[in-house]
Amino acid sequence: MLYIAAALYEEAIPFFDALSMKKNTSFAHFDLFSGEDSMLLLTKTGAIRAAAAVSSMLTAFPPQKTDLFLSVGTVACPDSEIPVGTPFILQQITDAASGRTFCPELLFRAPFPRAALTTVHRVLTAEMLKSFPLHAPGSDIMSNTGVLAGCPPVPMLCDMETSGVCEAALPFFSCEQLFFCRVVSDHGIDAQAMSPERLRALVTECTGRCADGLIPWLKEISGLRETSPALPPGAVAFCEAAVSALRLSAANAEQLRRLLLYLHLSGVAYLEEMSTLLEKPLHSPCRTKKEGQAYLEQLKEHFL
């Protein structure tokens, strides 16, 4: 099952069409639509309302370990150089009110570039967006060693729902089951510049640009999770050596295993290149788990 959450009806229209969805009248609390193996919830705007809606749906229809959750919607972008209609997969979500930050585990090669997002409590004008950085702050992991040097900064985005959706979905899914896609719809809202009708049409156009890429990608991931294929012997041996050399925790070791599995099933020749990237720790193992985690992040950044 693919669970989808969107704030607005206009954001959801491309998914209704692509997944042949119809209104689910058995769920009276919020607007819910169902397809053959999918479910889409309209949360309305605001983090609190979004959290209540998502929690209500997942309580009524509990997900299984093979199910996936997609949060999709439109956002404001402080960087006016990024065109309207540009889709992103979120790698970091921050709630402006609490300061809490969540980093989704992006274990699969995404169809869109990555971005970070901050959830705020109000619609932002272009003037308000000037107070936000154009890019997410860089990671301080291993900053003194330069392990992550060369990783490009990711754009910063802003909306009013994502942190609430994330908080509500986390108790029901493991981190690698959660995906957040956002499409740039504006660089600050000017209520006088666009009619409500044109604004609604623009929102649908924006999410329509990502629906065709997201749905087959998530179906592929779902298939990989259901079949539970195994790594070939050579990759298993490499994984065991890397886990030991990087001093990875059980959770991080599982991330590495799933990364190798995804690359293997995708037909990517990765072992030689990955061995080169890990040449230093494989010959001289990491002294701390934090150091090893930095190498794991480098691998994910490089291959995904």
C-alpha positions in Angstrom: 0.0 0.0 0.0 1.2 3.5 -0.8 -0.1 6.1 1.6 0.0 9.7 0.3 -0.7 13.0 2.1 -1.2 16.3 0.5 -2.5 19.5 2.0 -4.7 20.8 -0.8 -7.0 19.2 -3.3 -5.2 21.0 -6.1 -1.9 19.4 -5.1 -3.5 15.9 -5.2 -5.3 16.1 -8.6 -2.4 14.6 -10.6 -2.3 11.6 -8.2 -6.0 11.1 -8.4 -5.6 10.7 -12.2 -2.5 8.6 -12.2 -3.7 6.1 -9.5 -7.4 6.1 -10.5 -8.6 7.2 -7.1 -12.1 7.8 -5.8 -13.5 9.3 -2.7 -13.5 6.9 0.3 -16.8 7.5 2.1 -15.9 5.1 4.9 -13.6 7.7 6.5 -15.7 10.5 7.8 -13.1 12.6 9.7 -11.0 13.9 6.7 -11.1 13.8 2.9 -9.7 10.4 1.9 -9.3 8.9 -1.6 -8.5 5.3 -2.5 -7.1 3.5 -5.5 -6.3 -0.2 -6.1 -3.3 -0.2 -3.8 -3.0 3.4 -2.7 -4.7 5.9 -0.4 -4.5 9.7 -0.5 -5.4 12.0 2.4 -6.1 15.7 2.2 -4.7 17.3 5.4 -5.5 21.0 4.8 -3.0 23.6 5.6 -1.0 24.0 8.9 1.3 21.6 10.7 -1.2 20.9 13.6 -4.1 20.1 11.3 -1.8 18.0 9.1 -0.5 16.0 12.0 -4.1 15.3 13.3 -5.2 14.2 9.8 -2.2 11.9 9.2 -2.4 10.3 12.7 -6.2 9.7 12.2 -5.7 8.0 8.9 -2.9 5.8 10.0 -4.7 4.8 13.2 -7.8 3.8 11.1 -5.8 2.1 8.4 -2.5 0.8 10.1 0.4 0.3 7.6 2.4 -2.9 7.2 6.2 -3.1 7.1 6.2 -3.3 3.3 4.0 -0.2 2.9 5.4 3.3 1.9 4.3 6.8 2.9 4.6 9.8 0.5 4.1 13.4 1.5 3.8 15.7 -1.5 3.1 19.4 -1.9 4.2 22.8 -3.0 6.6 25.1 -1.2 8.1 28.6 -1.3 11.8 28.9 -2.1 14.1 31.7 -1.0 16.3 31.3 -4.0 14.7 33.1 -6.9 17.1 31.4 -9.3 15.4 28.1 -8.8 12.5 28.0 -11.3 8.8 27.5 -10.3 7.9 23.8 -10.9 11.3 22.4 -9.7 10.7 19.2 -7.7 12.9 18.1 -4.8 13.2 15.1 -2.4 13.7 16.3 1.2 16.7 15.1 3.1 16.1 17.4 6.1 13.0 18.7 7.7 13.0 21.4 10.5 10.2 22.7 12.6 10.8 26.5 13.0 8.8 26.7 16.2 10.5 23.9 18.1 13.8 23.7 16.3 13.4 19.9 16.0 15.0 18.4 12.9 14.4 15.1 11.1 16.6 13.6 8.4 14.8 11.0 6.2 16.9 7.9 5.3 17.2 8.3 1.6 18.5 4.8 0.8 17.3 4.8 -2.9 18.4 6.8 -5.8 15.8 9.5 -6.1 14.3 10.9 -9.4 14.8 14.5 -8.2 17.5 16.5 -6.5 17.6 16.9 -2.7 16.6 19.8 -0.6 16.1 20.8 3.0 12.9 22.4 4.3 11.7 24.5 7.3 8.1 24.4 8.4 6.7 27.8 9.5 3.3 28.9 10.8 2.3 31.4 8.2 2.3 32.1 4.5 5.5 33.9 3.5 5.9 36.9 1.3 9.1 37.6 -0.7 10.2 40.0 1.9 9.8 37.4 4.7 11.8 34.9 2.7 14.8 37.1 2.7 15.5 36.1 6.3 15.9 32.4 5.3 19.2 31.1 3.9 19.3 30.0 0.3 20.9 26.7 1.2 20.7 24.4 4.2 23.5 24.7 6.8 26.4 22.3 6.1 26.9 19.2 8.1 29.3 19.5 11.0 30.1 15.7 10.9 33.8 15.2 10.5 34.3 18.9 9.5 37.9 18.7 10.7 38.8 15.8 8.3 37.1 17.0 5.2 35.4 13.6 4.5 32.3 15.4 3.2 34.2 18.0 1.3 32.8 18.4 -2.2 29.2 17.6 -1.3 27.1 20.4 -2.9 24.9 22.5 -0.6 21.2 21.7 -0.9 18.5 24.4 -1.4 16.3 25.6 1.5 12.5 25.4 1.1 9.6 26.6 3.3 6.1 25.4 3.9 3.4 25.1 6.6 2.7 21.4 7.0 5.7 19.1 6.5 7.0 18.9 10.1 3.5 18.0 11.3 3.1 15.3 8.7 6.5 13.9 9.6 5.8 13.9 13.4 2.5 12.1 12.9 3.9 9.5 10.4 7.0 8.5 12.4 5.3 6.3 15.0 3.7 4.2 12.2 6.7 3.8 9.8 10.4 3.1 9.9 12.5 6.0 8.5 13.2 4.4 5.2 9.5 4.0 4.5 9.0 7.8 4.5 9.4 10.0 1.5 8.8 13.8 1.2 8.6 15.4 -2.2 8.1 19.2 -2.6 7.7 21.3 -5.7 8.6 25.0 -5.8 5.4 27.0 -6.5 6.6 30.5 -5.6 9.4 32.7 -4.2 7.0 34.4 -1.7 3.3 34.9 -2.1 2.0 38.2 -3.5 -1.8 38.0 -3.0 -2.3 40.8 -5.6 -0.2 39.3 -8.3 -2.3 36.2 -9.1 -6.0 35.4 -9.0 -7.1 32.5 -6.8 -8.1 30.5 -9.9 -4.7 30.9 -11.5 -3.0 30.1 -8.2 -4.9 26.8 -7.9 -4.1 25.9 -11.5 -0.4 26.6 -10.8 -0.4 24.3 -7.8 -1.8 21.5 -9.8 0.7 22.1 -12.6 3.6 22.0 -10.1 2.7 18.6 -8.5 1.8 17.3 -11.9 5.5 17.6 -12.8 6.5 15.2 -10.2 3.7 12.6 -10.2 4.9 10.7 -13.2 8.4 10.3 -11.8 7.4 9.5 -8.2 4.8 6.8 -8.7 6.9 4.3 -10.8 9.9 5.0 -8.5 7.9 4.2 -5.3 6.5 1.1 -7.0 10.0 -0.1 -7.7 11.0 0.5 -4.1 7.9 -1.3 -2.9 8.8 -4.3 -5.0 12.3 -4.4 -3.6 10.9 -4.4 -0.1 8.4 -7.2 -0.8 10.8 -9.6 -2.4 13.6 -9.3 0.2 16.4 -10.3 -2.2 19.9 -11.2 -1.0 23.3 -9.7 -1.7 25.7 -11.7 -3.7 28.6 -13.3 -1.7 31.2 -10.7 -2.7 29.0 -7.9 -1.6 28.2 -9.6 1.7 31.9 -9.9 2.4 32.5 -6.3 1.5 29.6 -5.2 3.7 30.9 -7.1 6.7 34.4 -5.6 6.2 33.0 -2.1 5.8 30.7 -2.4 8.9 33.7 -3.4 11.0 36.1 -0.8 9.6 33.6 2.0 10.0 32.5 0.9 13.4 28.8 1.2 12.3 26.0 0.8 14.7 23.3 -1.9 14.0 21.0 0.8 12.4 23.8 2.2 10.2 25.0 -1.2 9.2 21.5 -1.9 8.0 21.5 1.3 6.0 24.8 0.2 4.3 23.4 -3.2 3.5 20.2 -1.7 1.9 22.3 0.7 -0.1 24.4 -2.2 -1.4 21.3 -4.2 -2.2 19.6 -1.3 -4.0 22.8 -0.7 -6.2 23.0 -4.5 -6.9 19.4 -4.8 -8.0 19.7 -1.6 -10.1 22.6 -3.2 -12.0 25.2 -0.6 -10.8 28.8 -1.7 -10.7 29.6 -0.3 -7.3 32.1 -2.5 -5.4 35.3 -1.2 -7.0 34.3 2.4 -6.7 33.1 2.0 -3.2 36.3 0.2 -2.2 38.2 3.2 -3.5 36.1 5.7 -1.5 36.6 3.6 1.7 40.3 2.8 1.0 41.5 4.7 4.1 39.2 3.2 6.7 39.4 -0.3 5.2 43.2 -0.1 5.8 43.1 1.9 9.0 39.7 1.4 10.7 37.8 4.4 12.1 38.4 5.2 15.8 34.9 6.4 16.5 31.3 5.7 15.3 30.9 9.3 14.4 33.8 9.1 12.0 32.3 5.9 10.4 28.9 7.6 10.1 30.5 10.4 8.1 31.9 7.9 5.6 28.4 6.3 5.3 26.9 9.7 4.6 29.5 10.2 1.9 28.6 6.9 0.3 24.9 7.8 0.2 25.7 11.2 -1.2 27.9 9.7 -3.9 25.7 6.8 -5.1 22.2 8.2 -4.5 
